[in-house]
Amino acid sequence: MSEQEPYMEEEQEPSSARLILTLGIAGFISGLILVSVYLYTKPIIEKNKAEALKAAIFEVLPNTSTYQALGLMEDGLQVLGEAEDAPEWVIYEGFNGEGERTGFALPGAEPGYQDIISALIGYDGSDERIIGFKVLESKETPGLGDKIYKDEAFQLNFKALGTDPNVAVVKKGEKSKDNEVEAITGATISSNAIGRLINGSLEQWKSPIRAYLIRVRDSSGTPQEPAATRSTADSPTTSTEGGGGHAQSNNHAL
């Protein structure tokens, strides 16, 4: 008598609707987690960026004790009040302890070798010279392009850099004019990007700053003092007290 083979029940494949539902739920949960993380970290990131910007302003404008934000309006540069919404284009005017103007901090950004380089430029509006430079964000090649913020010799280019007619980048050892920047050996693309960044920022801000200085001089005869003073914990869009201390503000990727 032959043995009867056991009955094997075939497993049913899940329906398409069930697969779609499962994937939809998984996607919804993943999206919810991502949004929650973004909402949680956004204010922290913004606070860190604001603090890095404040430190950079004091660094690119030597001897600065306070500063105030200036917004570019239709009628030129205007001092921004504490409760006033900042316009798209903002720069910062620095003052020393006696209320004398120390310069303007100008933002700038330009594509480098790897990604966008963002920086802050210290600018003396009276002499129309660069008096400081600080890279805020960069992903340039470690050991080469990252020297735009690590190489002390390169940083010396920006202590009293002429801007007439514009800033020119030359090979190392070939600088002969006060508006020339010596490039970093092996990082020509990154060096040229810094030159374009500075020239682009100056092209936007030189004329408004000239007009602002004339208006302030004609209205008061003396440099305009900060409209308000706030602690270093406050937003950088208004005048802020502080010292010359430096906090690392770069977001450099290795």
SULCOR-V197231 format. One record per pair of residues at least 24 apart in sequence whose C-alpha atoms are under 10 Angstrom apart, sorted by the first residue. I is the first residue (numbers start at 1). J is the second residue. Records with the same first field share a line. If there is no record, write none. Layout:
I->J + J
This chain:
47->233 + 234 + 235
48->249
49->136 + 236 + 249 + 250 + 251
50->232 + 233 + 234 + 235 + 236 + 237 + 249
51->232 + 233 + 234 + 235 + 236 + 247 + 248 + 249
52->136 + 236 + 246 + 247 + 248 + 249 + 250 + 251
53->105 + 107 + 119 + 120 + 134 + 136 + 235 + 236 + 247 + 249 + 250
54->92 + 232 + 233 + 234 + 235 + 236 + 237 + 240 + 241 + 242 + 246 + 247 + 249
55->134 + 232 + 236 + 242 + 243 + 244 + 245 + 246 + 247 + 248 + 249
56->105 + 119 + 120 + 121 + 122 + 132 + 133 + 134 + 135 + 136 + 244 + 245 + 246 + 247 + 248 + 249 + 250
57->91 + 92 + 93 + 94 + 104 + 105 + 106 + 107 + 120 + 121 + 122 + 132 + 133 + 134 + 236 + 242 + 244 + 246
58->94 + 95 + 105 + 122 + 132 + 241 + 242 + 243 + 244 + 245 + 246
59->105 + 120 + 121 + 122 + 132 + 133 + 134 + 243 + 244 + 245 + 246 + 247
60->94 + 103 + 104 + 105 + 106 + 120 + 121 + 122 + 123 + 130 + 131 + 132 + 133 + 134 + 158 + 159 + 244
61->92 + 93 + 94 + 95 + 96 + 101 + 102 + 103 + 104 + 105 + 121 + 122 + 123 + 124 + 130 + 131 + 132 + 133 + 244
62->94 + 95 + 96 + 102 + 103 + 122 + 131 + 132 + 159 + 243 + 244
63->94 + 95 + 96 + 97 + 101 + 102 + 103 + 243 + 244
64->93 + 94 + 95 + 96 + 97 + 98 + 99 + 100 + 101 + 102 + 103 + 241 + 242 + 243 + 244
65->94 + 95 + 96 + 97 + 98 + 99 + 100 + 102 + 239 + 240 + 241 + 242 + 243 + 244
66->92 + 93 + 94 + 95 + 96 + 97 + 99 + 101 + 102 + 225 + 226 + 228 + 229 + 230 + 231 + 232 + 238 + 239 + 240 + 241 + 242 + 243
67->92 + 93 + 94 + 95 + 96 + 99 + 101 + 102 + 103 + 104 + 105 + 225 + 226 + 227 + 228 + 229 + 230 + 236 + 237 + 238 + 239 + 240 + 241 + 242
68->92 + 93 + 94 + 95 + 104 + 225 + 226 + 227 + 228 + 229 + 230 + 236 + 237 + 238 + 239 + 240 + 241
69->93 + 94 + 104 + 105 + 226 + 227 + 236 + 237 + 238 + 239 + 240
70->104 + 209 + 212 + 237 + 238 + 239
71->237
72->205 + 208 + 209
73->208
75->208 + 211 + 212
76->207 + 208 + 209 + 211 + 212 + 215
77->205 + 208 + 209 + 210 + 211 + 212 + 213 + 215
78->212
79->226 + 227 + 228 + 237 + 238 + 239
80->227 + 228 + 237 + 238 + 239
81->227 + 228 + 237 + 238 + 239
82->227 + 228 + 229 + 230 + 234 + 235 + 237 + 238 + 239
83->237 + 238
84->237 + 238
85->237
86->237 + 238
89->204 + 205
90->205 + 237
91->120 + 121 + 205 + 209 + 237
92->122 + 236 + 237 + 238 + 239
93->122 + 123 + 125 + 224 + 225 + 226 + 238 + 239
94->122 + 225 + 226 + 239 + 240
95->223 + 224 + 225 + 226 + 239 + 240 + 241
96->225
97->241
98->225
99->222 + 223 + 224 + 225 + 226
100->222 + 223 + 224 + 225 + 226
101->125 + 126 + 222 + 223 + 224 + 225 + 226
102->126 + 131
103->127 + 128 + 129 + 130 + 131 + 132
104->130 + 131 + 132 + 205 + 209
105->130 + 131 + 132 + 133
106->133 + 198 + 201 + 202 + 204 + 205
107->134 + 135 + 136 + 197 + 198 + 201 + 202 + 205
108->135 + 136 + 194 + 196 + 197 + 198 + 199 + 200 + 201 + 202 + 204
109->135 + 136 + 137 + 193 + 194 + 196 + 197 + 198 + 200 + 201
110->190 + 192 + 193 + 194 + 195 + 196 + 197 + 198 + 200 + 201
111->138 + 189 + 190 + 193 + 194 + 196 + 197
112->138 + 139 + 140 + 141 + 145 + 189 + 190 + 191 + 192 + 193 + 194 + 196 + 197
113->138 + 139 + 140 + 141 + 145 + 187 + 188 + 189 + 190 + 191 + 192 + 193
114->138 + 139 + 140 + 141 + 145 + 189 + 190
115->139 + 140 + 141
116->140 + 193
117->148 + 190 + 193 + 194 + 197 + 252
118->194 + 197 + 250 + 251
119->149 + 194 + 197 + 198 + 250
120->197 + 198 + 201
121->158 + 197 + 198 + 201 + 202
122->158 + 159 + 160
123->158 + 159 + 160 + 161 + 163 + 202 + 205 + 206 + 209
124->160 + 209
125->205 + 206 + 207 + 209 + 210 + 212 + 213
126->209 + 210 + 213
127->160 + 162 + 163
128->160 + 161 + 162 + 163 + 164 + 202 + 206 + 209 + 210
129->158 + 159 + 160 + 161 + 162 + 163 + 164 + 178 + 179
130->157 + 158 + 159 + 160 + 161 + 162 + 163 + 167 + 179 + 198 + 202
131->156 + 157 + 158 + 159 + 160 + 161 + 162
132->156 + 157 + 158 + 159 + 160 + 161
133->157 + 158 + 159 + 194 + 198
134->158 + 249 + 250
135->194 + 249 + 250 + 251 + 252
136->248 + 249 + 250 + 251 + 252
137->249 + 250 + 251 + 252 + 253
138->190 + 250 + 251 + 252 + 253 + 254
139->250 + 251 + 252 + 253 + 254
140->187 + 189 + 190 + 252 + 253 + 254
141->187 + 190 + 252 + 253 + 254
142->252 + 253 + 254
143->186 + 187 + 254
144->184 + 185 + 186 + 187 + 188 + 190
145->184 + 185 + 186 + 187 + 188 + 189 + 190 + 191
146->184 + 187 + 190 + 191 + 252 + 253 + 254
147->184 + 185 + 186 + 187 + 190 + 191
148->183 + 184 + 187 + 190 + 191 + 193 + 194
149->250 + 252
151->184
153->182 + 184
154->181 + 182 + 183 + 184 + 191
155->181 + 182
156->181 + 182
157->181 + 182 + 183
163->198 + 199 + 202 + 206
165->199
166->195 + 196 + 198 + 199 + 200 + 202 + 203
167->194 + 195 + 196 + 197 + 198 + 199 + 200 + 202
168->192 + 194 + 195 + 196 + 198 + 199
169->193 + 194 + 195 + 196
170->195
